[in-house]
Amino acid sequence: MNESRTNDPASPARLARRLGVGDAVVIGLGSMIGAGVFAAFAPAASAAGAGLLPALGLAALVAYCNATSSARLAARYPASGGTYVYGRERLGEVWGYLAGWGFVAGKSASCAAMALTVGAYAWPGHENLVAVAAVVALTALNYAGVRKAAWATRVIVAVVLAVLAVVVVACLTSGRADLARLEPHALEAGGVVQAAALLFFAFAGYARIATLGEEVRDPARTIPRAVPLALGVTLVTYAAVAVALLAVLGPGGLARAAAPIADAVRAAGAAPLAPLVTAGAAVAALGSLLALLLGVSRTVLAMARDGHLPRVLDAVHPRTGVPHHAETAVGAAVAVVAAVAEVRGAIGFSSFGVLVYYAIANASALTLSAAEGRPPRAIPVVGLAGCLLLAFSLPLSATLTGGAVLAAGLVVWAVRRALKRR
C-alpha cells in the first residue's frame, strides 16, 4: 500500500506536532470519562438488569479491539482524519468517505448531546441556550491552539476523576452497600448486548487520539502507547463506578434512576455530595465536548484536503497551527443542532455512526501486513463483528436514522464522482 497522501512533505498546510504521550492520553480520557459515565449506566441497567457488569465487559472488549486496530493504523498513517484516512488508503476511496461521513455526522450529534448535558446540569429548563454558549466558548478555546485545549482537558479530567473517586468510596463504605446485588441472575443475551451498545457510547473517545495523529510527536511510538493507556484507565474507572452503583441501588434501582450517581450518593446517606456530583457531571460533559470538537474538526480537515468537503476548510492558522476554518465550521454546525435537539435522539444516532466508523477501522486493519504492524488477526475480526452486532442491537429508530444518513452520504459521493468524470 502507498503511504497516505497527507504524509506528502510538499503538502501546503501541515499541523504542528506538539503533543506527547501524556497529552494524547489526557485528550482520550477527556473524551471517554465524560458525560457518559453520569448517564449511560441507568439505560444500560434497564436493558441488562443484573447483567450490567458483563455488558460493560463486552463493551470494553469491542473497544479494546477497536483501539488496537486504530492504534496500529494511526502509527502507519499519522495524519489527521483517523479512519477516514485508513479506509481510503486500505479499502478504497468510498470506504474512507463513508467512515468520514459517519464520523462527522455522528460525532456532531454527540457534540450536541454533550453540550445539552452541560445545560441540563448547569441550568435546567434552559438546556439549549446553555448548550449553544458552551459550544461557542469551547470552539474559541480550540481555535487558540491544541496545546491550550489539551491543558484545559487535563484539568477537567482531574476534576472528574476526583469526583468519581469520592462517590465510589462514599458508596462502598456506606451501610447501604451490598455486594450481593452484583450477582447476575437470569441473564438475557439480547439485553446484555443492547446494554453493551449503550455503554460503548461512553468508551468511544479513544478515536480522538488517532484523529490527532498529525499533531503528536513520534506518532509510531506515541499513538500505540496512548490509546491502550487511556482505554485502561477508563475501564477501571467505569468498573469501579458500576460496582458502587449496583452495590447501593441494585439493578432495579439503578435502572429507574434519573441521575444515577447523584441518586446513589443520596441512597448511601451522603446527600451533601449531590451538588458535587452535579458539578462534576457538568464539567465532565464540557471535557467530552472539548475533545469531540477537536476530533471532528480534524476529520473535516482531512476530507476537505481530498475535495469531499469544501476546500476552504483545508486551512491551518499560521500562528496557532490549528485548522481554524474547520473548527469554526464544526462549531457553528454543532451550535445549530444544540439549539433545537434533545439528548436521547442525538445519542442513539451518534452510537450507530461511531460503530460503523470502527467497523471500517477493523476492516482496514485486516489488510495490514506483518511488516506494517498488523495486530493479531483475531483482534480486528472480533472488533468488526462486535461493532456490527452492537450497531444493530440499538433501538430500531437509531438504526434506521443512521442508515438513512449513511445512504444519503453515499448518494452525495456518487453524484460528486459522476460530475467529476464529466
C-alpha positions as CSV (number, residue, x, y, z in Angstrom):
1,M,0.0,0.0,0.0
2,N,1.1,3.5,-0.7
3,E,1.6,6.0,2.2
4,S,-1.3,8.4,2.8
5,R,-1.3,11.4,0.5
6,T,-1.5,13.6,3.6
7,N,2.0,12.4,4.5
8,D,3.5,14.2,1.5
9,P,6.0,16.7,2.8
10,A,5.1,19.0,-0.1
11,S,1.5,19.3,1.3
12,P,1.0,23.1,1.8
13,A,-1.0,23.1,5.1
14,R,0.6,21.0,7.9
15,L,-0.4,20.8,11.6
16,A,2.3,21.3,14.2
17,R,3.4,18.1,16.1
18,R,3.2,19.4,19.7
19,L,1.5,16.6,21.7
20,G,3.4,13.9,23.7
21,V,2.1,10.7,25.2
22,G,0.7,12.4,28.3
23,D,-1.2,15.0,26.2
24,A,-2.7,12.3,23.9
25,V,-3.8,10.2,26.9
26,V,-5.5,13.1,28.5
27,I,-7.4,14.0,25.3
28,G,-8.5,10.4,25.1
29,L,-9.6,10.4,28.7
30,G,-11.4,13.7,28.2
31,S,-13.5,12.1,25.5
32,M,-14.2,8.8,27.4
33,I,-14.6,9.9,31.0
34,G,-17.2,12.4,30.3
35,A,-21.0,12.8,30.5
36,G,-21.5,9.1,29.6
37,V,-20.4,7.9,33.0
38,F,-23.1,10.1,34.6
39,A,-25.9,9.0,32.3
40,A,-25.2,5.7,30.5
41,F,-25.5,3.2,33.4
42,A,-29.2,3.7,34.0
43,P,-30.4,2.8,30.5
44,A,-27.8,0.0,30.3
45,A,-29.2,-1.4,33.6
46,S,-32.7,-1.1,32.2
47,A,-31.7,-3.3,29.3
48,A,-29.4,-5.8,31.1
49,G,-30.6,-5.8,34.7
50,A,-28.0,-7.7,36.8
51,G,-26.0,-8.2,33.6
52,L,-24.6,-4.7,33.7
53,L,-21.1,-5.8,34.5
54,P,-21.0,-8.5,31.7
55,A,-22.3,-5.8,29.3
56,L,-19.5,-3.5,30.5
57,G,-17.0,-6.3,29.8
58,L,-18.4,-6.8,26.3
59,A,-18.3,-3.1,25.5
60,A,-14.7,-3.0,26.8
61,L,-13.7,-6.0,24.7
62,V,-15.1,-4.4,21.5
63,A,-13.5,-1.1,22.5
64,Y,-10.1,-2.8,23.1
65,C,-10.2,-4.4,19.6
66,N,-11.1,-1.1,18.0
67,A,-8.4,0.7,20.0
68,T,-5.8,-1.8,19.0
69,S,-6.7,-1.7,15.3
70,S,-6.9,2.1,15.3
71,A,-3.6,2.5,17.1
72,R,-1.8,0.3,14.6
73,L,-3.3,2.1,11.7
74,A,-2.6,5.5,13.2
75,A,1.0,4.6,13.6
76,R,1.1,3.7,9.9
77,Y,-0.8,6.8,8.8
78,P,-0.1,9.6,11.3
79,A,-2.3,12.1,9.6
80,S,-5.5,13.9,10.7
81,G,-8.7,12.1,9.8
82,G,-8.5,8.8,11.6
83,T,-10.5,6.0,9.9
84,Y,-11.3,8.3,7.0
85,V,-7.6,8.1,6.1
86,Y,-7.3,4.4,7.0
87,G,-10.4,3.3,5.0
88,R,-9.3,5.4,2.0
89,E,-5.8,4.0,1.9
90,R,-6.5,0.4,2.7
91,L,-10.0,-0.3,1.3
92,G,-10.7,2.4,-1.3
93,E,-12.0,5.9,-1.5
94,V,-15.7,5.1,-1.0
95,W,-15.0,3.3,2.4
96,G,-12.8,6.2,3.6
97,Y,-15.5,8.6,2.6
98,L,-18.2,6.6,4.4
99,A,-16.2,6.4,7.6
100,G,-15.6,10.2,7.5
101,W,-19.2,10.9,6.7
102,G,-20.4,8.7,9.5
103,F,-17.9,10.1,11.9
104,V,-18.6,13.8,11.2
105,A,-22.4,13.3,11.3
106,G,-22.4,11.0,14.3
107,K,-19.9,12.9,16.4
108,S,-21.5,16.3,15.6
109,A,-24.7,14.8,17.1
110,S,-22.6,13.6,20.0
111,C,-21.1,17.1,20.5
112,A,-24.7,18.4,20.7
113,A,-25.6,15.8,23.2
114,M,-22.6,16.7,25.4
115,A,-23.5,20.4,25.2
116,L,-27.1,19.7,26.1
117,T,-25.9,17.7,29.1
118,V,-24.0,20.7,30.3
119,G,-27.2,22.7,30.0
120,A,-29.3,20.1,31.8
121,Y,-27.0,20.2,34.9
122,A,-26.0,23.8,34.9
123,W,-29.4,25.4,34.2
124,P,-32.3,23.0,34.0
125,G,-35.1,24.3,31.7
126,H,-32.6,26.3,29.6
127,E,-30.6,23.4,28.2
128,N,-30.5,24.6,24.6
129,L,-29.3,28.1,25.5
130,V,-26.5,26.9,27.7
131,A,-25.6,24.3,25.1
132,V,-25.1,26.9,22.4
133,A,-23.0,29.1,24.8
134,A,-20.8,26.1,25.7
135,V,-20.2,25.2,22.0
136,V,-19.2,28.8,21.2
137,A,-16.8,29.0,24.2
138,L,-15.0,25.7,23.6
139,T,-14.7,26.4,19.8
140,A,-12.9,29.6,20.7
141,L,-10.6,27.7,23.1
142,N,-9.8,25.1,20.4
143,Y,-9.1,28.0,18.0
144,A,-6.5,29.3,20.4
145,G,-4.4,26.2,19.9
146,V,-4.4,22.4,20.6
147,R,-1.9,22.6,23.5
148,K,-4.2,25.1,25.3
149,A,-7.1,22.7,24.7
150,A,-5.0,19.7,26.0
151,W,-4.2,21.7,29.1
152,A,-7.8,22.5,29.8
153,T,-8.8,18.9,29.2
154,R,-6.1,17.8,31.7
155,V,-7.8,20.0,34.4
156,I,-11.2,18.7,33.6
157,V,-10.2,15.0,33.7
158,A,-8.5,15.6,37.1
159,V,-11.7,17.1,38.5
160,V,-14.0,14.4,37.2
161,L,-11.7,11.5,38.4
162,A,-11.6,13.1,41.8
163,V,-15.4,13.4,42.0
164,L,-15.9,9.8,40.9
165,A,-13.3,8.6,43.4
166,V,-15.2,10.3,46.2
167,V,-18.5,8.8,45.0
168,V,-17.1,5.3,44.8
169,V,-15.6,5.5,48.3
170,A,-18.8,7.0,49.8
171,C,-21.0,4.3,48.3
172,L,-18.9,1.3,49.0
173,T,-18.2,2.3,52.7
174,S,-21.8,3.0,53.4
175,G,-24.1,0.7,55.4
176,R,-26.4,0.6,52.3
177,A,-23.8,-1.2,50.1
178,D,-24.5,-4.9,49.5
179,L,-22.1,-6.7,47.1
180,A,-24.7,-9.5,46.7
181,R,-26.6,-7.1,44.4
182,L,-23.8,-7.6,41.8
183,E,-24.6,-11.3,41.3
184,P,-26.2,-11.8,37.8
185,H,-29.4,-13.8,37.7
186,A,-31.4,-15.0,34.6
187,L,-29.3,-13.0,32.1
188,E,-30.8,-12.4,28.6
189,A,-28.3,-12.2,25.9
190,G,-30.2,-9.6,23.9
191,G,-30.4,-7.3,26.9
192,V,-26.7,-7.7,27.7
193,V,-25.8,-6.9,24.0
194,Q,-28.1,-3.8,23.9
195,A,-26.6,-2.6,27.2
196,A,-23.1,-3.1,25.8
197,A,-24.1,-0.9,22.8
198,L,-25.3,1.8,25.1
199,L,-22.2,1.6,27.3
200,F,-20.0,1.6,24.2
201,F,-21.0,5.3,23.7
202,A,-19.0,6.1,26.8
203,F,-15.9,4.3,25.6
204,A,-15.7,5.7,22.1
205,G,-13.4,8.7,22.8
206,Y,-10.1,6.9,22.1
207,A,-10.6,7.8,18.4
208,R,-9.7,11.3,19.3
209,I,-6.1,10.2,19.8
210,A,-6.0,8.7,16.3
211,T,-7.6,11.8,14.7
212,L,-4.9,13.9,16.2
213,G,-2.2,11.8,14.6
214,E,-0.7,14.7,12.7
215,E,-0.2,16.7,15.9
216,V,1.6,14.2,18.1
217,R,5.3,13.8,18.3
218,D,6.7,10.5,17.1
219,P,3.3,9.0,16.2
220,A,4.6,5.5,15.6
221,R,5.5,5.3,19.3
222,T,3.1,7.8,20.9
223,I,-0.2,6.6,19.5
224,P,0.1,2.8,20.2
225,R,1.1,3.7,23.8
226,A,-1.5,6.4,24.4
227,V,-4.6,4.5,23.2
228,P,-4.4,1.4,25.5
229,L,-3.4,3.6,28.4
230,A,-6.4,5.9,28.0
231,L,-8.7,2.9,27.5
232,G,-7.3,1.0,30.5
233,V,-7.8,4.0,32.9
234,T,-11.3,4.4,31.6
235,L,-12.3,0.8,32.0
236,V,-11.0,0.7,35.6
237,T,-12.9,3.9,36.4
238,Y,-16.2,2.6,34.8
239,A,-15.9,-0.8,36.6
240,A,-15.5,0.9,40.0
241,V,-18.4,3.2,39.4
242,A,-20.6,0.3,38.2
243,V,-19.8,-1.8,41.2
244,A,-20.6,1.2,43.5
245,L,-23.9,1.9,41.9
246,L,-25.1,-1.7,41.8
247,A,-24.0,-2.3,45.4
248,V,-26.1,0.7,46.7
249,L,-29.0,0.8,44.3
250,G,-29.2,-2.7,42.9
251,P,-30.1,-3.4,39.2
252,G,-33.7,-2.3,39.6
253,G,-33.0,0.9,41.4
254,L,-30.2,1.8,39.0
255,A,-32.5,1.2,36.0
256,R,-35.1,3.6,37.5
257,A,-32.6,6.4,38.4
258,A,-32.9,9.7,36.6
259,A,-29.4,10.8,37.8
260,P,-27.7,7.5,38.8
261,I,-24.6,8.8,40.5
262,A,-26.5,11.6,42.4
263,D,-29.2,9.1,43.4
264,A,-26.5,6.6,44.6
265,V,-24.8,9.1,47.0
266,R,-28.2,10.1,48.4
267,A,-29.1,6.4,49.0
268,A,-25.7,5.9,50.6
269,G,-26.5,8.6,53.1
270,A,-24.1,11.1,51.6
271,A,-26.6,13.6,50.3
272,P,-24.2,16.6,50.8
273,L,-22.2,15.1,47.9
274,A,-25.1,15.5,45.4
275,P,-24.1,19.1,44.4
276,L,-20.5,18.0,43.9
277,V,-21.8,15.2,41.6
278,T,-23.9,17.7,39.7
279,A,-20.9,20.0,39.2
280,G,-18.8,17.0,38.2
281,A,-21.3,16.0,35.6
282,A,-21.3,19.4,34.0
283,V,-17.5,19.5,34.0
284,A,-17.3,16.0,32.5
285,A,-19.7,17.0,29.7
286,L,-17.5,20.1,29.0
287,G,-14.4,17.8,28.8
288,S,-16.1,15.5,26.3
289,L,-17.4,18.3,24.2
290,L,-13.9,19.9,24.1
291,A,-12.2,16.7,22.9
292,L,-15.0,15.8,20.5
293,L,-14.8,19.2,18.8
294,L,-11.1,18.6,18.3
295,G,-11.6,15.2,16.7
296,V,-14.5,16.2,14.3
297,S,-12.7,19.3,13.1
298,R,-9.6,17.2,12.2
299,T,-11.7,14.7,10.2
300,V,-13.3,17.7,8.4
301,L,-9.8,19.0,7.6
302,A,-8.8,15.6,6.1
303,M,-11.9,15.3,4.0
304,A,-11.5,18.9,2.7
305,R,-8.0,18.1,1.7
306,D,-9.3,15.4,-0.6
307,G,-12.2,17.5,-2.0
308,H,-15.0,15.7,-0.3
309,L,-15.8,18.9,1.6
310,P,-15.3,22.5,0.5
311,R,-11.6,23.3,0.0
312,V,-11.9,26.4,2.2
313,L,-12.0,24.1,5.2
314,D,-8.4,22.9,4.3
315,A,-6.6,25.8,6.1
316,V,-4.2,25.8,9.1
317,H,-3.7,29.0,11.1
318,P,-0.2,30.3,10.6
319,R,0.3,31.3,14.3
320,T,-1.7,28.7,16.4
321,G,-1.2,25.8,14.0
322,V,-4.8,24.6,14.2
323,P,-7.4,24.0,11.3
324,H,-9.3,27.2,12.2
325,H,-11.7,27.1,9.3
326,A,-12.7,23.5,10.0
327,E,-13.1,24.3,13.7
328,T,-15.3,27.3,13.1
329,A,-17.5,25.4,10.7
330,V,-17.9,22.4,13.1
331,G,-18.6,24.7,16.0
332,A,-21.3,26.6,14.0
333,A,-23.0,23.3,12.9
334,V,-23.0,21.8,16.4
335,A,-24.4,25.1,17.8
336,V,-27.3,24.9,15.4
337,V,-28.0,21.3,16.3
338,A,-27.7,22.0,20.0
339,A,-30.2,24.9,19.7
340,V,-33.0,22.5,18.6
341,A,-32.1,18.9,19.5
342,E,-32.8,16.7,22.5
343,V,-30.2,14.4,24.2
344,R,-31.6,10.9,23.7
345,G,-32.1,11.1,20.0
346,A,-28.7,12.6,19.5
347,I,-27.0,9.8,21.5
348,G,-28.8,7.0,19.6
349,F,-27.9,8.4,16.2
350,S,-24.3,9.1,17.3
351,S,-23.8,5.5,18.5
352,F,-24.8,4.0,15.2
353,G,-22.4,6.3,13.2
354,V,-19.5,5.6,15.6
355,L,-19.9,1.8,15.4
356,V,-19.9,1.9,11.6
357,Y,-16.8,4.1,11.7
358,Y,-15.0,1.5,13.9
359,A,-16.2,-1.4,11.7
360,I,-14.4,0.2,8.8
361,A,-11.3,0.7,11.0
362,N,-11.2,-3.0,11.9
363,A,-11.7,-4.0,8.2
364,S,-8.8,-1.7,7.3
365,A,-6.6,-3.2,10.0
366,L,-7.2,-6.7,8.5
367,T,-5.4,-5.6,5.3
368,L,-2.1,-4.7,7.2
369,S,0.8,-6.9,6.6
370,A,3.1,-8.1,9.4
371,A,5.8,-5.7,8.3
372,E,3.2,-2.9,8.6
373,G,2.5,-3.7,12.2
374,R,-0.7,-5.8,11.8
375,P,-2.3,-6.7,15.1
376,P,-3.1,-10.4,15.8
377,R,-5.8,-11.2,13.2
378,A,-8.3,-12.2,15.8
379,I,-8.4,-8.6,17.1
380,P,-9.8,-6.8,14.0
381,V,-12.1,-9.8,13.3
382,V,-13.6,-9.6,16.8
383,G,-13.7,-5.9,16.6
384,L,-15.5,-5.9,13.2
385,A,-18.1,-8.5,14.3
386,G,-18.6,-6.7,17.6
387,C,-19.2,-3.4,16.0
388,L,-21.8,-4.8,13.7
389,L,-23.5,-6.7,16.5
390,L,-23.7,-3.7,18.7
391,A,-24.8,-1.4,15.9
392,F,-27.8,-3.5,15.0
393,S,-28.8,-4.1,18.6
394,L,-29.6,-0.4,19.1
395,P,-33.2,0.8,19.1
396,L,-34.7,0.5,15.6
397,S,-35.2,4.3,15.3
398,A,-31.5,4.9,15.8
399,T,-30.6,2.2,13.3
400,L,-33.0,3.4,10.6
401,T,-32.0,7.1,11.0
402,G,-28.3,6.2,11.0
403,G,-28.7,4.0,7.9
404,A,-30.6,6.8,6.1
405,V,-27.9,9.4,6.8
406,L,-25.1,7.0,5.6
407,A,-27.2,6.3,2.4
408,A,-27.6,10.0,1.8
409,G,-23.8,10.4,2.2
410,L,-23.2,7.7,-0.4
411,V,-25.6,9.4,-2.8
412,V,-23.6,12.7,-2.4
413,W,-20.4,10.8,-3.0
414,A,-21.8,9.1,-6.2
415,V,-23.1,12.4,-7.6
416,R,-19.9,14.2,-6.9
417,R,-17.9,11.4,-8.6
418,A,-20.1,11.4,-11.6
419,L,-19.8,15.1,-12.0
420,K,-16.0,14.9,-11.7
421,R,-15.8,12.4,-14.5
422,R,-17.6,14.7,-17.0
